[in-house]
Amino acid sequence: MPESQMDQSLTKITTLSGLKSAGYQILPVRMEMRKNLLARLRARERILPGIIGYDDTVLPEIENGVLAGHHMIFLGERGQAKSRIIRNLVDLLDEFVPAVKGCEIFDNPFAPICRQCCRLAGEKGDRLEIVWIPRDRRYAEKLATPDVSVADLIGEIDPIKVAEGRYLADEETIHFGLIPRTNRGIFAVNELPDLTEKVQVGLFNMMEEKDVQIKGYKIRLPVDVVFVASANPEDYTSRGRIITPLKDRFDVQIRTHYPRKIEDEIAIMEQEALYPPRPGMDVRVPQFLKEILAQVTFEARGSNEINQSSGVSVRVTINNFESVLSNAEKRAILNGENEVVPRISDLHSLYASTAGKIELEYVGEDKKEDDLVERLVNRAVLKIFDRYLKLDDLKKIISYFEQGWGVEVSDRAPSSEYMEPLREVSGLREAIVALGPFETPGLMAAASEFIFEGLHLHQKLNKDRQGGRFAYHA
């Protein structure tokens, strides 16, 4: 029977006797994840769809960690998909699992651990009622902050239950914290070192002895949880805010990284950019412009003027892409055009979406974020220009300007204004053809600006700014 049909028929079972009759077996969460990972590997399926650039580095380590049943911690700077990876691990859980009906901690009906479920199992036997829990309810996540307490994670006395007349010694007065409520699932902590030392100590038993101890009660609750965490490498050291015994309890430490190839950066940018379709508007982005946006981020990651321990997130590339698209769309609407094509003159719009995501090493009157972003953009444009074009092939264009002619461009100018330079500037159309099959007015305008700016950065043309317009001349 196909797995989907098997799950559908099983979820109709409502009692423990039905589970026994069906021969259903409940696996520990580590074995459950291992089973589902092995099935994906045999089927040659990706275990983390949408995660780009980690196929040869991070993913093999995750696969090994899941197969070994390890607690994992992901170390990396901001914007390296740590949280997304952790959340996607939920897909390795079974689609549904049975639990004792009404149980706060999703007790295994074959082996309940909380006092209430043990009592119900003794009273009802095989008539014990069950419910089916979807995989998304078996995941809990906590952002570590200094105000997180042991009670939040483990549990505490519930004053309402005490007020109802129960004795403090009664285990049923416990209000379970996040970890017990994630029993038979995955519990994640983001930015783990931000937990206070007291709370970090409170995680010891859960990770090693596989149970939690709740203060004031002589109980040990053997919860079945896979613990996953994330941290910045700078904080996850002896000089940081993590205590050594907790580090020792993580079975595997996985180091994430930024995309190492510009193609991966572009793929992430295209996948994540939030740019809704516009009815009646054709959005066309030249490949060279995508490469420029990605290269700006690469330049930032290699700059000694930027604090690299904070990192330069992939979100820089994504937000910059959205910014230049928005500026191009605004131009198209103002000019009554139905084609949205970003071009070099739109790159000023990425200053605002870049500046807030980088931290300068030195700040002062002579160190301004906009100046740094401009240098990054210029270096990126120059590198991408050299990948596509050679100066020797542009001699006719250079000669045109040396005769005293000039060209004006603007991020507000309609594409039709670029048609005259195409006719007048000798060699420009041939250079555009060398860039690619740019046949629409918008694409030709974008290609023209790219060529002019590349020649300017190679010091073959001067560029003057006149308000919102730029004039290129010899």
N, C-alpha and C positions, 0 to 999 in steps of 0.2 A: 504494500500500500504506500503511495507517495506520502512524504513527511507531512505536507500541508493537510492532506485528508486524515492522516493519523492524529494530528494535533486537534483537528476539528471534532473528531469522534471522542477523543479522550476528554476534552473539556466539557463533555456532557455528563461525565461522572461526578457525583456529588457526595459520595461517602467513601470511607476508608475501605469498606468491603468491595466496592466497585474497583478501586485501585488494585486491590489484591487479586481480584478476578481477572483483571486485564494484564496482570503480570508486570505492572509498572514499577520501575526502579528509580529511586531518587539518588542522584549523584551529588557528592560534595561539589561546591561551586567551582573549585579548581579543576576537577575532573570533567565537569560539564563544559567549561570553556575549552579545555584540552580536546574533548571529543569534537566540538563544533569547529575548532581550528583545523584539526586533522581532516575533517570532511571538506573544508574549503581548500586546503592544500591539495588534496586528491583531485578536486574538481578544477584546479588551477584558477581559483577565484581570488581576487584581491581581498585581503582581510580588512583593509581600511580604505574604502573607496573615497576619493576626493583628497587624499593626502599625497602631495606631489613632491618629488625630489628626494624621497627617503628609501627608494626601492633597494639600494645597495648598502645602506648604512643603518638607519634606524629600524626599519621594518624587520630585518632578520633578527635583531636583538629582541624586538617585541615578541616575535614568534617563539624564540627560545624561552623567553620569560614565561609566556603563557603555557607552553608545553611542560615546563618545569614546575608550574604552579607557584611562581614567585610573586612576592610583593615587589612592585616596581616604583622607582622614582625617576621622573624625567627632569633633567637639568638642561636649561637653555635660557637665552635671553628672551625678551618679550617678542611676540609675533612669530614664534616658531611652531605654532600649531600644537603646543603641549595639551591645552585643554581640549581641543578637538580630538586629538588622538585618544585621550582618556575617555571622553564621552562615546567615541565610536567603539570602544571595547565592549560596550553593552551589547552590541550585535553578536558577540560570541556567546551570549547567554541563550538558553532555550527560549522559544517564543512565549511559552506559558509553563509554569510549574505549579503543582498543587500545594496548598498550605491549609492549615487548620482554619476553619471559618471564624472570623472575628478576632484573630490573633494579631496583635500589634507588631509582632516581629516575624511574621510569615513562618511560623513553626512548621517543621517537617511532620506531617501526620503520622509517619512511621516511627519517629523518634522525637517527640516534643521535648522542649527544654524549659519553657516557662511554667510557673506554678499553675496558672489557670488552665493551660492546655493539658498538662499532666493530669489534673483533676478531671477534665472533660473526657480525656482518653480512658481513664479508669472507670468513669460512670457509663460511657456510651459504647466502648469497645469498637467493634467494626461499624457501628452506626455513627461514628464520629463524622461530622459534616466537614466538607472541604470546599475551598474555592480555588480558582485558577488565577494566578498572578501573572500579568504581562511583564515582559522583560524590563520595560522602562520604569516600572515601579520598584525594581530591585537595584536601582542605582541612586546613590545620594552623593551630594557634593557640598563641600564647605569651603568658603574662602577664608583662609586663616587671617584673623585679625587679633590684636592683643586682648580684646574683650571676650574672645571665645573661652568658655569655661569647660572644666571636666564634666560638669552636669550637662552641658549642651551635647557633648559627644557620647558620654557613657550613660548618665541617668541621674535621677535625684528623687527625693521623696515628693510625692504629689500631695500638696496640702488639701486639695479638694477631696481626695479619697480618704484622707485622715479625718476630715470634717464629717464625712459620711458615717463615721463610727468605727472604722477599721483600726486595728492596733498598728503602731509603728513597726512592730516586729513582723507584721504580715508582708510577705513579698509582693502581694498584689497592690500595695500602696506605692510601688515604684512607678515613676514616670520614666520610660525608657528614652535614652538619648538617640542621636542620629545613628550611631554605630549598631546598637542592637536592632534598630528599626530597619537596618540594611542587611539583616541576617539573611544568608543565602544569596548574597549579591555583591556588588562592587561599591566600595566606599572610597571617595576621592577627596583629597585636600589640596587646594591650590595655594601656592606660596607658603609651603610648610614651615619654613624658618620663622614666619611671623607669629606662630603660636608661642605662648609663654613657655618657659622651661617646665613649669608645673603641669601644663597640659601635655607637653611632649612626653613627660614621664608617664602620664596616664594612658599613653598608647602602647606601652611596652608589652603588657600582657596580651592585648588583642593580637599583636603581631607575632609573638613568639609562642606563648602558651595557648593561643587560639581561643581565649576567653576574655570576658570583661568582669571586673570586680566593682560592685557598686557600694559606696561607703555606707557603713552602718548596718550591713546585711551580711550574714554568713552564707553567701551564695557565690558560686562561680558559674557564670552563664557562658557556656561553650558556643559562642556565635561562629558561624561559618561565613567569613568575609574575606574577599581579596582587597587588599589595601593598595591604592595607587596615589601618588602624590606628584606635585611639580614644585620646582624651586629655581631661583636664579643661581647660577654657579658661584657668584660672588658671596652670596649669603650661606651657601651650603659648604662651608669650610670650618676648620677649627677656630678661625678668626671671625666667623660669621655668627649667626644666631641659632645654629643647630647643635644639639647636644650629641656627643659621640655615641652613647649607647643606642640612641634612636637610629643614627646612621648605620650602625652595625646590624640592625634588625631588618633593613631593606635588603632583600635577596639580590637585587640587580639594580644597577644605576645606568640609565640610558641617556646619552648625550645627544640632544637635538642640535640642529644647525640651520643656518639660512640657506636658501637655494644656492647651489654651487655653479649652476649654469644659467645663463640669461634666458634660455628657453623655458626652464622651470619657473623662473620668476614671472615670465609673461603668461605662462599657463595658469598660474595661481591668480594673477591679476585678472585675467579674462573670466576665470571661474567665480571669483568672489565679488567682482565689481557690481554694485547695485545701480544698474542703469536701466530703468524700465523702457520698454519699446515705445516709440512715439508714432501714433497713427499718421500715415502719410509722409513720414520722414524716413529717409534712408540713411542709416548710420554706417559710414565707411571710415575705418581707421587704417592709415597706411602702416605697413609692417615696420618701416624705419622709425615711425613715431612711437610704436609700442616698445621697440628696442631702446629708444632714447629714455623713455620713462623708467624702464628696468635698469638701464645703465646709470641713471641718476642715483638710484638706491645703491647700486654696487659701488659707485664712487664714494657715497657717504659712508659705507661700511669700511672703506679703505682709507678714510681721511683721518689724519692725526689731529685734526682740529675738533673732532667729535669724540665724545666719551664712548668708547666701544664697549665698556663693561655694561652700559645700559642697553646697548644694541640699537640697531636701526631696523625696525619692524617691516615685515612684508606689507603691513597696512599702509606704509608710506607710498609704495608703488600703487596699491589699490586706490587709495584716496586721490593720488595725483591723476590717475587715469580718469576717475570720476570728475575731477575738477576741469581737466582740459576738454572732456566731452561736454560738460555743462557750458563752458565758455563758447564752444563751437555751436552748440544748440542755440544759445542766445543770439549769436550772430546770424544763424540761419533764419530764426524767427523775425529778427529786426529787418532783414533784407528780403523777406518773403521767399526764401529758398526752401526746397524740400530735401536738401542733402546736407547732412551733418558730417563735416570732415574736419577734425582738429589739425592744426598746423603749428609751425614753430612760434608764430606770434601769440599763440594761446598758452605758451609755457609759463608766462608770468603768473597764471592762475594757480600754479602748483606751489608758489612761494608760501601761501597761507596754509596749505595742507601738508607742507614739509616741515616748516619751522617749529611747529608744536610737538614734533615727534623726534627731534634730535636734541641732544644736550651738548653744548659747546664745552670744550675743555677749559677754555679761558673766556671770561666775559668781561667786557670793558667797552670804553668808547670806541676803541679801534677794532673791536670784534663784534660785528653785527650779523645776525642770522641771515638777513636777506642777502648780504654780500656773499656769505658762504654758499647759500643756495644758488646764487647766480654763477659762482665759480663751478659748482658741481654740475649745473646744467650745461655750461659751456664745455666742460671736459667731456660730458656724455655726448653732446651733439657732435663734437669733433671726432670722437672715437667711432661713432656709428657712421658718420660721413665717410671716414676713411675705409670702412668696410664695404661701402657701396660704390664709391667713386674715386677716381684718380685725377689729380690736378692736371696731368698731361692731357687728359681727355676733355678738359674744360677751357682750353686756351682761347677758343673762339669767344666764349662768354667773357673771359677776363679782358680780351682785346676790345670788346664792345664798350666796357666801362672805361678802359684807358683812353678811349676816344672822347671822353668827357660826358658820356651819357649816364643817367642814374635811374633807379627804380624805387618806388615807394610801396611799402606794404603796411598792413594794419590788421589787428584782430577784429576790427569792425567792418573792414572792406568786403563787399560782395565778391564772389568768385569771378564775376564778369570783368572786374577791374584787372585781373591777371591775364586776360586774353591778349591785351595789347603787347605786354612784354614778350609773350610767347611768339608773337609775330615779329617783333622788332629785335629782340636779343638773339643775335646769331649763335647757334649751337645750343640754345636752351631746350628746344623741343627734343633734340637728339639725346641730351643728358637726361631728360625726364623719361624717355623711352628706355634708357639704360637702367633706370630705377625700377621699372615695372610697367605693367599694362595700365597706366593711368590715363583714362579716356574721358572721365567726367570733369566738369569745370572745377569742382571742389578738390578732387585728387590732384589735378594739375596745379592748382593754386598752392596746395600743401607741398608738392614736390618742388615748385619754384622757390618757395621760401627756404626749404631745406638746402637747396643748392646755394642760394645767396648767403645764407648764414654760415654754411661750411666754408665758402670762399672768404668770408669776413674773418672767421676764426683762424684761417690759414694766412691771415694778413695780406690777402690779395684784394680785399675791398674794405673800405671804411663804412662805418654805420653811424648815422646821426639820428637822434631821437627828436621828434617834433610833436610834442603832446602824445597822442596815442598812436602816432604813425612813425615808421622807421624808414629812413632813406639810405639806400646802398649806393655808393659811388666810389670812383677810383681814388 
